Amino acid sequence: MVAQNVAFWIIAIAMVLSAIGVVRTSNVVHAALYLVIVLAGAAAQYILLAAEFVAWVQVLIYIGAVVILFLFGIMLTRSPMGDLDLDNSQRMPAFVACLALVGTLTALLVDAFGNSKVVIDAPTKTSVLSSDIFRLYIVPFEAVSILLLAALVGAIVLARRD
Amino acid sequence: MSVLALEIGWGWMLAFKALVILMIVPLGALVLGYTFLLKMMSHMQSRLGPMDPGGFHGWFQLVGDGLKFLQKEDIIPEDADRRVFAFAPVVVVISTFLMFVVIPVGPVAVVANLDVGVFYALAVSSLSVIGVLMAGWSSANKFALMGALRAAGQLIAYELPLLLAVVGVVMQAGTMSLQGIVSAQQNGSIFGWSGIGNPFIFTQIIGFLLFMIAAQAELSQTPFDMPVAESELVAGYMVEYSGFRFLFFFIGEFGTATAFAALAATLFLGGWSLPGVHGLSAELLGPLVLFVKLMGVAFLMFWVRFTYPRLREDQLQAIAWKFLIPIALANIIITAIIKVAF
């Protein structure tokens, strides 16, 4: 367990530093690239929790698709080079809002899982995960599918010009 | 872990595995580049240059090319974003290295037999797009940026058919582990006849064709080479690169081609397995068998590459979304029906 703890802290520190980089940098493309490190760190944490499939879904969907769409959008519209002045005068309100969010989430997580221990002896089998999704959680799964379908239809309606 | 009755500590085992992975990518790139790019293309297109240096069949050409890349000046454009520019080729090559982690070459000879094998390989293969986008953007060059945008659009479009083509194989084998898929093919039977096992190329021929087309697009090979189209975009995202950084992109390109060929050979042709060969002889023959199958698949890829002209950008997107994805979905449904019915 010691090795897992050491790995956790190394990854966590790298994630936090990169997350600060995302909001600190004045170049949008750099922010997106810092975000890649944060998301890869999340995937690494999933691996530490022996959730292999979830980790690689994180890599495929978030790094392989979402960040690439971010970069694609940024480059297609402006593709800024060098430092840009993207700051505005709302630093303090943003800081307060972030602090409130961190406080709420920490309180919630400690309250919900404060004393529970996760027992990890072997990687979760993908077959176990899939039978859970398609037996126990089939209703939420289908609900999410309909939500995504609605979003897809909405996007097509917004994008069509006729 | 014991290999060939030798007991090896896990630390040495890890170092050995890392060394093998580090060697196999440049080696694979070298073999494919030499056999197909220099020799096969020269024969097919009557190119005399690469057949000349060194005498016999121009064997010296590749050595000369390598030396040329290494002694060239490492140029970074003045307006470029230096750190991103320098790191971009590394991201592309890392993605290639990671793909080889799950490809098995024998019953125990695999770096990591992950439960999510195929899925992992395809997930890490998509990381190279980030390197391509980094390269295109940081070069501060219009052609490079256009190339990177084309590459990103193309790779997103063809990732779906690639994944969906593999789903049929995964359903038939009942596992995503590449070792599991190999043994499902080795121990399978065709209508009760188990002479050659059951290579999934017979039952999943549609999946194989879809996989090959989508892999060709993922590798940006002709007819899907718009991102590097030399007659329109000079060389796309690679235009500002020279010397060993360009060599990195070259190794990434051919190394990934090796990885996809090995993946196709494992998924559809039975990988390292040979009918009726088990145990120690399978362990020893495995790498050779996989190499032969891999070269066969790579031959198909490069045959197409050197034969067809380039598609147009809108045709490329239409093929992915209107043609390949519907067929892949139909293939999944048919496989599911047959799997449940029999």
Interface residues (C-beta under 8 A of the other chain):
Chain A: V29 H30 L33 V36 E52 F53 W56 V57 V59 L60 I63 G64 A65 V67 I68 L69 L71 F72 M75 L76 S79 M81 G82 P123 K125 T126 S127
Chain B: D79 D81 V84 L114 D115 V116 F119 Y120 L122 A123 V124 S126 L127 V129 I130 L133 M134 G136 W137 A140 L145 A148 L149 A152 G153 L155 I156 E159 T175 M176
